[in-house]
Every structure is written in structure tokens, then in C-alpha cells.
């Protein structure tokens, strides 16, 4: 392995107040920098297309059901 890329991101609320999000997300992405991740990105885009979403992904908005995600039900947002 020449170089491992690692990306970590979190979003959401802890749910301690009224109206808090039902979801909290932590994502980890690991990949060898020289490996092509296009197939995985295509799978992600296909899943987003299935729920009718074609814009940029903003995890905070997805978790909080705001803006472009406001009409997507929680079961679809969990995919």
C-alpha cells in the first residue's frame, strides 16, 4: 500500500432537545489513493437517483430533513 486516504465526517444532533434530529451520522471512508473508486461513486449516485435526488450531498441537511431533503422520508434518508 503506497498511500491510504482516510476521511471522517459527522453530522446531526444528539437529540437532547425538542425537535432534534432522529438521526446522527458518522462516516469513515478509507481507500488506497491509487485505487479507482468510480464504481463505488456510481453506486452511490444510482441510489440517490432512485429516491429522486440529484443535487450535492450535504449531510447536515440530510440528517435534519432540511432544504432539498425536506420531502424525503426518514426510511429513504437512512439508505
Helices and strands as residue ranges (DSSP letters): E 4-12, E 24-32, H 38-50, H 59-64, G 67-69, H 74-77
